Amino acid sequence: MIIQSVKMAVDSILSNKMRSFLTMLGMIIGVMSLVVLVSIVNGATSQVTDSISRIGTNLLTVQIQDDKENPFTLSEINALTEKESVKNAAPFSQGNGTAKYERNSSSITLYGTTSAYYDIQGLSLARGRFLKNADVNQGTFVAVVNATAAEELFERTNVVGESISINGYHFTIIGVLEEEDTTIGNASERLEAYIPFSVLSKISGGSRDVTSFYVSSADEESMDQVEADITAYLYERLSGDTDAFSIINSSTIMETMSSVTDTMKWMLGGIAAISLLVGGIGIMNIMLVSVTERTREIGIRKAIGARKQTILVQFLIEALLVSVSGCLIGIGLSALTVFGINHIMTSVSASISIDVVLVAIGFSMVIGLVFGSYPAYKAANKRPIDALRYNL
């Protein structure tokens, strides 16, 4: 009976191709809205997560708001590694300057830090080496530049050993970082140079006091212990003033980001679901028209012995086929749309999740069954004598 009902449903759909397509259009648009929007969110989430993962989820960022007229020093930050839970600690300061090489000149972002920063931030070198403790202690004028800075100033990346002028001071380039692949803040387009913490203080005219630093743990499992140890140390060091410092846990940022993106998925999914509901209303409307047009057919089938259940199943299958067909077309068009988005907008990396596809198919089936139930019930309950006497 099911096979025969499917054949009859297919024949009915194909006999009114344009009407069937227009009926599917609501489902097609609804499914495309759901799949494309959630795919864009997935892509954005993946990019942000990868960027945070490159930094690591075992990282604490510490800011000192009030040092109580007893500034932190480099030796104090280095001493933090003596704590069992702490793996690395590095001071961090930022400034801006103008870098020059021959006739090329450009603004550059300067980062003052120590050798531990390389491991804490998970940096990768394409050439040369990173800063060493000796560079910081001796105040050596050396710099590690990113690939963008090397290309902008030298028009090549093999620049280890070359000299550049930054704010009138001559620096020797000792390393070049690997090219970044990130769209957050257009970081890959910014010229950057990493120089010894002591040197940045000297060329910027600032103090050598530490006002911000990074701390990393051996693994994610010990992050709570590291945060507790650093909090206790700062609480004692800053006379019990919890407002004098702040600690940002990267694993907390990751959890917050995950919560935000999940909320966005549900919100966008809910908006797209409204389109699917509108598509379901369209299916019910056309199915009611179909029931009206086929009233005599229903009467004849009942007169020769067709049961109420048979008529009900036939119209339910027809509504289900229209809904699922629209869903499958929508998924196909969604794949093409996502492909186009990834190629036209290079800053976006949308990705279709199999879970979203399965949800779209399942929801479309439910829409077809729910909105096809009333027309099917109406067809199944027609009295044979009334149906045979019906004229359009």
C-alpha positions in Angstrom: 0.0 0.0 0.0 2.8 2.4 0.9 4.6 1.9 -2.4 1.4 2.5 -4.4 0.7 5.6 -2.3 4.2 6.9 -3.0 3.7 6.3 -6.8 0.4 8.1 -6.8 1.9 11.0 -4.8 4.8 11.4 -7.2 2.3 11.3 -10.2 0.2 14.0 -8.5 3.3 16.2 -7.8 4.6 15.8 -11.4 1.2 16.5 -13.0 1.3 20.1 -11.5 5.0 20.9 -11.8 4.8 24.7 -11.4 2.4 24.5 -8.6 4.5 21.9 -6.8 7.6 24.0 -7.2 6.0 27.1 -5.9 4.7 25.1 -2.9 8.3 23.8 -2.3 9.7 27.3 -2.5 8.8 28.2 1.0 10.6 25.1 2.3 13.6 25.8 0.0 14.0 29.4 1.3 13.5 28.2 4.9 16.1 25.5 4.7 18.5 27.8 2.9 18.1 30.4 5.7 18.7 27.8 8.4 21.7 26.1 6.8 23.5 29.2 5.4 23.1 31.3 8.6 24.2 28.5 10.9 27.0 27.6 8.6 28.3 31.2 8.7 28.1 31.2 12.5 30.0 27.8 12.6 32.7 29.3 10.3 33.1 32.4 12.5 33.1 30.3 15.7 35.8 28.0 14.2 38.0 30.9 13.3 37.7 32.5 16.7 38.2 29.2 18.5 41.3 28.5 16.4 42.8 31.9 17.2 42.2 31.4 20.9 43.6 27.8 20.7 46.7 29.1 19.0 47.3 31.3 22.1 46.3 28.5 24.3 43.7 27.9 26.9 46.3 27.6 29.7 47.0 31.3 29.7 46.4 34.1 32.3 46.6 37.8 31.5 47.4 39.9 34.5 46.9 43.7 34.6 48.2 45.9 37.5 46.0 48.9 38.0 47.6 50.2 41.2 51.1 49.0 42.3 50.9 50.8 45.7 54.0 52.8 44.8 55.9 49.6 44.8 56.3 48.7 41.1 56.7 45.2 39.8 60.1 44.4 38.3 61.3 41.9 35.7 63.0 39.8 38.4 59.7 39.5 40.3 57.9 38.2 37.1 60.7 35.8 36.4 60.5 34.5 40.0 56.9 33.5 39.4 58.2 30.4 37.5 59.5 29.0 40.8 55.9 28.3 41.8 55.1 24.6 41.0 51.9 25.4 39.1 53.5 28.1 36.9 55.2 27.0 33.7 56.2 30.4 32.1 55.7 34.1 32.9 56.5 37.1 30.7 56.0 40.8 31.0 54.3 42.6 28.1 54.1 46.2 27.0 53.0 47.8 23.8 54.0 50.9 21.9 53.9 52.4 18.4 56.8 53.6 16.2 58.0 54.4 12.7 60.2 51.8 11.0 62.5 52.8 8.2 64.6 50.8 5.8 66.3 52.8 3.0 63.4 54.6 1.3 60.6 52.5 2.8 58.9 53.8 5.9 55.8 52.6 7.8 54.1 52.7 11.2 54.9 49.6 13.3 53.4 48.2 16.5 56.1 47.4 19.1 55.8 44.7 21.7 58.3 44.7 24.6 58.7 41.3 26.3 61.1 38.5 27.2 62.0 35.0 25.8 59.2 33.3 27.6 56.6 35.1 25.5 57.4 32.9 22.5 56.2 29.7 24.2 53.3 31.4 26.1 51.8 32.8 22.9 52.6 29.8 20.8 54.5 31.8 18.1 56.3 30.2 15.2 59.4 31.4 13.5 60.0 31.2 9.7 63.6 32.4 10.0 66.1 33.2 12.7 65.5 33.1 16.5 63.4 34.8 19.1 64.5 37.0 22.0 66.8 35.6 24.7 67.1 36.5 28.3 70.5 38.0 27.5 68.9 40.4 25.1 66.6 41.7 27.8 69.3 41.9 30.5 71.8 43.6 28.3 69.3 45.9 26.6 70.3 44.7 23.1 68.8 46.5 20.2 67.4 43.5 18.4 64.0 42.8 16.9 61.8 39.9 15.7 59.4 41.1 13.0 56.3 39.5 11.5 56.2 38.5 7.8 54.1 41.6 7.0 56.7 44.0 8.3 59.4 42.1 6.4 57.5 42.3 3.1 56.5 45.9 3.6 59.9 47.2 4.5 62.3 44.9 2.6 59.9 43.4 0.0 61.2 39.9 1.1 61.2 37.7 4.2 64.8 36.6 4.3 65.9 39.6 6.3 67.7 38.1 9.3 70.8 40.2 10.0 69.5 43.3 8.3 69.2 46.6 10.2 66.2 48.9 10.4 65.5 52.2 12.1 62.7 52.3 14.7 62.1 55.8 16.1 65.6 56.8 15.2 67.2 53.7 16.9 69.0 51.1 14.8 67.8 47.5 15.4 69.2 44.3 14.1 66.6 41.8 12.9 67.2 38.4 14.5 64.0 36.6 13.4 61.0 36.6 11.2 57.7 35.1 12.4 55.6 32.8 10.1 52.9 34.5 8.2 49.6 34.6 10.2 46.4 33.2 8.9 43.8 35.2 10.8 41.1 37.7 10.1 40.5 38.9 13.7 41.3 42.6 13.8 43.2 42.3 10.5 46.2 41.2 12.6 48.0 39.7 9.6 48.0 43.1 7.9 49.7 44.9 10.8 53.4 45.6 11.0 54.8 44.2 14.2 58.1 44.0 16.0 59.0 42.2 19.2 61.9 43.8 21.1 63.3 43.3 24.6 61.1 44.7 27.3 64.0 46.9 28.7 64.6 48.4 25.2 61.0 49.4 24.6 61.0 51.2 27.9 64.2 53.0 26.8 63.1 54.1 23.4 59.5 55.1 24.5 60.7 57.2 27.4 58.7 55.1 29.8 59.6 53.3 33.0 60.9 49.7 33.3 58.1 48.9 35.7 55.8 45.9 34.7 52.1 46.8 34.5 50.9 43.7 32.6 52.2 40.2 32.2 51.2 36.7 31.0 51.4 33.5 33.0 50.9 30.0 31.6 50.4 26.6 33.2 51.7 23.2 32.2 48.3 22.1 31.0 44.6 23.1 31.1 43.9 20.9 34.1 46.2 23.0 36.4 44.7 26.4 35.3 42.5 26.7 38.4 45.6 26.1 40.6 47.7 28.7 38.7 44.9 31.3 38.9 44.6 30.6 42.6 48.3 30.9 43.2 48.7 34.1 41.2 45.6 35.6 42.9 47.0 34.8 46.3 50.4 36.2 45.4 49.0 39.5 44.1 46.6 39.8 47.0 49.5 39.7 49.4 51.8 41.8 47.2 49.2 44.6 46.8 48.2 44.8 50.4 45.0 42.9 50.0 43.5 45.2 47.5 41.6 43.1 44.9 40.8 46.2 42.9 44.5 46.8 42.3 44.8 44.0 39.8 42.7 41.9 37.3 43.2 38.4 36.0 41.7 37.2 32.7 41.6 33.4 32.2 41.8 32.3 28.5 39.8 29.2 29.2 37.0 31.4 30.6 37.1 33.4 27.4 36.8 30.2 25.4 33.8 29.1 27.5 32.1 32.5 27.2 32.7 32.5 23.4 31.2 29.0 23.1 28.2 30.2 25.1 27.7 33.3 22.9 28.0 31.4 19.6 25.6 28.7 20.8 23.1 31.4 21.7 23.6 32.9 18.2 23.0 29.5 16.6 19.7 29.0 18.4 18.6 32.6 17.7 19.4 32.4 14.0 18.0 28.9 13.8 14.8 30.1 15.4 14.5 32.9 12.8 15.1 30.5 10.0 12.5 28.1 11.5 9.9 30.8 11.1 10.5 30.6 7.3 10.0 26.8 7.5 6.7 27.3 9.3 5.6 29.7 6.5 6.6 27.0 4.0 4.5 24.5 6.0 1.5 26.8 5.8 2.0 27.0 2.0 2.0 23.2 1.8 -1.2 22.9 3.8 -2.9 25.5 1.6 -2.0 23.7 -1.7 -2.9 20.4 -0.2 -6.4 21.7 0.6 -6.7 22.9 -3.0 -5.5 19.5 -4.2 -8.1 17.7 -2.0 -10.8 19.9 -3.4 -9.7 19.3 -7.0 -9.6 15.5 -6.4 -12.9 15.2 -4.6 -14.4 12.9 -7.3 -11.3 10.8 -7.4 -11.6 10.3 -3.6 -15.3 9.4 -4.0 -14.5 6.8 -6.7 -11.7 5.3 -4.7 -13.9 5.0 -1.6 -16.8 3.6 -3.7 -14.6 0.7 -4.9 -13.4 -0.1 -1.4 -10.6 2.2 -0.5 -10.4 2.6 3.3 -10.1 5.9 5.2 -6.6 4.9 6.3 -5.5 4.5 2.7 -6.7 7.9 1.7 -5.1 9.5 4.8 -1.7 7.9 4.1 -1.7 8.9 0.4 -2.2 12.6 1.2 0.2 12.5 4.1 2.9 11.0 1.8 2.2 13.6 -0.8 2.7 16.4 1.7 5.8 14.7 3.1 7.3 14.4 -0.4 6.7 18.0 -1.2 8.3 19.1 2.1 11.3 16.8 1.9 11.9 17.5 -1.8 11.9 21.3 -1.0 14.3 20.5 1.9 16.8 18.6 -0.3 16.7 21.3 -3.0 17.3 23.9 -0.3 20.3 21.9 1.1 21.8 21.7 -2.4 21.4 25.4 -3.0 22.8 26.1 0.5 26.0 24.2 -0.4 26.4 26.3 -3.5 25.7 29.5 -1.5 28.3 28.6 1.1 30.8 27.7 -1.6 30.2 31.1 -3.2 30.5 32.9 0.1 33.9 31.3 0.9 35.2 32.2 -2.6 33.8 35.8 -2.8 34.4 36.8 0.8 37.8 35.5 1.8 37.5 36.8 5.3 34.6 34.4 5.9 35.0 30.7 6.2 31.5 29.2 6.4 31.2 25.5 6.9 28.1 23.2 6.6 27.6 20.9 9.6 26.1 17.5 9.1 24.1 18.1 12.3 22.4 21.2 10.7 21.6 19.2 7.6 20.0 16.4 9.7 18.1 18.9 11.7 16.8 20.6 8.5 15.7 17.3 7.1 14.0 16.2 10.3 12.3 19.5 10.8 11.1 19.5 7.2 9.6 16.0 7.7 7.8 17.2 10.8 6.5 20.3 8.9 5.2 18.1 6.1 3.4 15.7 8.4 2.0 18.4 10.7 0.7 20.7 8.0 -0.4 17.8 5.8 -2.4 16.2 8.5 -5.5 18.4 8.2 -5.8 18.2 4.4 -5.2 14.4 4.6 -7.8 14.1 7.4 -10.3 16.2 5.5 -9.8 13.9 2.4 -10.1 10.7 4.4 -13.3 11.8 6.0 -15.2 12.7 2.8 -18.4 10.7 2.4 -18.4 8.7 -0.9 -21.9 9.8 -2.0 -21.1 13.5 -1.5 -17.7 13.2 -3.2 -19.2 11.5 -6.3 -21.9 14.2 -6.6 -19.2 17.0 -6.3 -18.6 19.1 -9.4 -15.9 21.8 -9.8 
